[in-house]
């Protein structure tokens, strides 16, 4: 049996440290705010080479708060790639703006700059760079586009903890970056949690105020905000896990390299391309097959668990039917029925990976 994800195994390795920290938080009643949250905000933002870090309730809140903090004109257009989780796009509309979908690149599935240029109008005010599956977007090109058209860049780093673009950590390259610590992420909490990072002091203050009812001081509410907090328990857990993140990432890259080596040249199988200017952290290892469903069943019957990210392009969702983009000539609209995520993570051994490869070869 090869699990897609094995959080229980991960816990068993670090449970003594985790249990001590949970006990400490409870004994100190450090549930809301406090030293564990402050320490994690400081250490994670430093890990991402960002000057400021603001812990929030989850990754979706992080996106919504980040967009609100940018103070874009009401009804602004924000360009979002069509191949992503809905959080990337719903954050735009829930913040009072208009989502405009563009295409993704066929090789690594990140946002396509050619498609972006086709979608820019006088109402476009921002681009959402989704570092999908752990592969960074081509940020130099996005920065050039943003300067040319005076656009903000929001980095959605929910799947890219520690990823590098030309030796720069994602999240610290654009105007503002957001992270999710959903349990299944490369750095995952034991519940929901998120983080906003930025090098802009004013944006950092605005985000913290929005997340805390529009205030810095306890009862001095300068505007209406919301309640979105990273709690002490999750911060303490994440502090423990952050110490292991580099090792876990290295293992993911090793597994991905082995997949690429063993599956290279397999008929009717498209492997992801890793650009030589990135450190891809492989939150997911996504292949394409015209017989995706049959392959997934074949793997399942032989004890291999897989996933699909994402089975329906955002443009095709009922939620976005009003945009009438489901029929556009997007790669994202054509490949959503071929995507298959293979198991990857620190729980996997070389023999596990080789077995998965052998099963796929037998299928083809």
N, C-alpha and C positions, 0 to 999 in steps of 0.2 A: 504494500500500500504506500503510495507516494501522495502525501497531502499537498494541496495547493498552498496552504498556510498552516503553520503549527505554532500557535501562540502558547499552548500548554507546554510544549517542549522548551520554548524560549523562557517561560516563567520558571521552569524547573532549574534552569541553569543559574538564574540570578535571584531565586526566591528568597534566599536568606537576606540579601541586601534590600529587596523590595519589602519584605515583611517588617524589617527593622524600621524602614522609613515610614511605612503606613502606621505602625505603632507610635512612632514619634509624633506624627501629625495629630493623631487622635489624643495622645497624652497631653499635647500642648494646645489642643483645640484650635489648631492653625488651619481652619477650614476655608476661610475666605480671606484673601490677601495674605500678608505676612511674608516671612523670610523665604519660604520655599518657592512661592510665586516670584518674588523679586530675584532670587538667585537663578531660577530657571530662565526668566526673561533676560537676565544679564548674560548667562552662559550660552544660551541658544543664539541670541543676536550676535554675540561675539563669534560663535561657531560659523555663522552665516556672513561674517564680515560686515555686519550692519551696526550702525551706532545705537539704534533704538529698537527695543522689542516690547510689544504690548500683548500680554496674554489675554485671550478671549475664550468664549465658550466652545467654539468649534470653527472649522475651516470656512464654512459658509458665512457665519457671522463675520469672520475676518475679511472676507471679500466685500460684504455689504458695507461694513464700517469703513474700509479703505476707500471704497467708491464715494461714500458720503463725505469723507474727510477731504476729498479732492475738490469739493464744492463746484462741480461742473454745472453749467446752465441746465435748468430743468428741461428734461426731454432730450438731452444730448444723445448722440449715437455712439455706442461703444462696440468696436469690432471684436468678435469672439470666434474662435475656430469651431467648426461644426462637429469635430470629433473630440468630445470631452464629456465629463459628467455634467449634469444639468446645473449643478451649483455655480459653474462658471457663468452661465447665462442668466439664471434666475436672480442672481445677485444684482445684475444690471437692471432688470425690470423692477425688482422690488425696491431699488434705490431711486426709482422714478425716471429711469432713462430707457432708451430704446436699444435693444440688442440687434446687431446686424451680423449675420453669420458670414464667415469667409471659409475658404477651403484649408485643408491640411496638406502637408507634403506626403507624397507616396512612400518615400524612403524611411522616414523616421516619425511621421504622423504629427509633427509639430506645425505650428501656424505657418501658412504659406504667404510670403511677402508679395508675390505677384498677385494673389487673390486679394490681399489687403488693399493694394493700390486701386484695384477696380471698385472697391466698396467705399472709398473715402469720398465724403461729400462735405459741403460747408457746415453741416451739423455734426460731423465726426469730431469727437473731443478726446477719445482715448482708444487704446488697443490693449486687449487682454492677452498677454503672452503666457500661454499654458505650457509649462514644461512637462509635457505628457509622457507618461510611463517612466519618468526619470531622465528623459533626454532634453537638455536645454534647447530653447529656441535660438535662432541666429540673431543674437541681440544687437550686433553692430548694424545690421540692416534695419532692424526695428528702430534703433536709436536714430538712424539717418532719416527714416520716414517720419518719426516723431518731430524731429527738428524742422524738417521741410514743411510740415503741416501744423506745427505747434500742438502736438498731441501728448497726452499723458500716457505713460506705460505702467500698467498694473501687471505684476508678475504673479501668476497663480502657480505656486510651488507645492501644491498639496501632495504631489507624487515625487518630489525632487529634493528631499532633504540632503544637503551636502553636495549636490551636483555642481559641477564647474563648467563655466563657459569661458574658454581661453584664460584659465587660471583665476577667474572671478566667480565667487559664489553667487548662485541665483538668489534672487530676492533683494540683492543689494545693488543691482545694475539699473533697474528702472526707477520710477518715482516711488513706488511702494510695492512691497511683496507680502504674500499671505501664505500661511502654512496650515495644514490640517494634521492633527495628531490622533485621528481616528485609529482604533486599535490595529487595523490591518496595514497601516502605513509603515514605511521603513523605520520611522521613529513613532511608535504608537503608544497612546495612553491606555488606561483600563476603563475607558469611557470616552466621551467627547471632549475635545480640547482643540484650541487653535492659537495662532500667533500672527501678529502683524509686525513686519520689520521695515525700517526705512532709515535713510541717512538725513532726513529732513526733520529738524527739530519741531517746526510748526505743525507738520503733519502728524508727528508722534503725539504731541500734546492734544491735538484735535481728536485723534483716534482714541486716546485714553479717556477723554471726556465723553465722547459719544458712547463708549462702552460702559461708562459709569454714570448714567443718568445726566449727562451734560455738566459734570462737575469735576473739580479737582479737590476742593475742600468739601467736608461732609455734607453741609446743607447749603452751600453756595452754588445753586444750579444756574449756570449762565444760559443754558438753552435746554430744550427737551432732548434727551438722549435715549438710551436703552440700557438694559441690564444684560451684559455678556461678560462672564468672568471665567477665567481659568482658576479652578479651585486648588486648594493646597494639596489635597491628596494626589491629584493628577500631576501637579508640578513636581511633587516629591518622587513619584514614580518615573516621570520623564527625566529627572536629574540622574537617576540611577541608569536608565537605559541610554542616555546620551553618551555615557562613558564607553559604551560598547558599539556605538553606531558606526564608527570607522571600520571596525573589524567585521561587523555584519555587512556593511557595504562592500568591502573587499571580497567577501564570500559570494555575494550576489554577482559581482563582476566575474569571478572565477567560473561560476555556474553558467553565466551567459556566454562567456568565451567558449566553454565546452559545448554548449548547444550549437553555437555558430560553427565550430570545428566539425562536429559530428553530423550536423544536418545540412551543411553546405552542399549544394548540388542535388539535393533530394527533389525528385520530379514533382511539379505542381505545388511546391512549398516556397513561400516568400518569407525570407528572414528579415528582421529589422536591420537597418544600417546605422552604425554608430559613426558619427563624424569624428575626424581625428582631432578636432579642436574642442572636444568636450570630455568631461568625465561623466559618463552616464551611470546613474546609480541603480538602474533596473528595478524600480518599484514593480514593474511588470515586464515580462518577456513575451512579446506579442508576435505571433506568426500569422500568415494568411494561407488559407487553403480553400479552393473552390468546393471542396467536400467537407467544410468545417464541421457541420453537425454530425456527419458520419464518423469523422475522425475523433471528435469529442466523445462520442458513444463508444468507439473502439478503445480509446484510452481508459474510459471509465470502467468498462467491462474487464479491463486488465489491471485495475487497481490504481489508476492515475487520475487524480482530481485536477480539473482545469477550470478556467473562467472565461468570460467573454466581456471585453471592455473596448467598445460598448456596442451592444447588439442593434441599437437603433441610433442613427445619426441624429443629432439634436434638431436638424432641419425637418426631420420626418416625424417628430413627436407631435401628438395632438396639441400639446401646450403651445406649439409655435406654428400651427397651421395657418394662422392669420398672416404670417410673414410670406407665405407662398414661395418658400425656398427649397422645398423638398424635391423639386424636379430640376434644380440647377445642375449644371455639369461639374459637379464636385467629385473629387476622388472620395471624399468622406461619404457621399451618397451611394457610391458604387461598391465600397469594400466592407460596409458594416456587417454584411452577411458572411464574410470570410475571416474575420478576426478571431483569434483564439489565443488566450493567455496560458502559457505553460507554467507549471509550478516552479517557483524560484524563491530562495531565501536561505538563511543560515541553517535551517533544519535539514537541508538536502546534502547528501553525500555525492561523491563522484559516481559511485555505483548507481545511486538513484537516478542521476542525470543520464548516465549511459543507458539505463534501462528504458527511460522515457524515449530517448532517441531511437533505440532499437525497435520499440513498439511502433513509433511513427514510420520508420523505414519499412517495417513489415506491412503496415497499412498501405503504403504507397506502392 
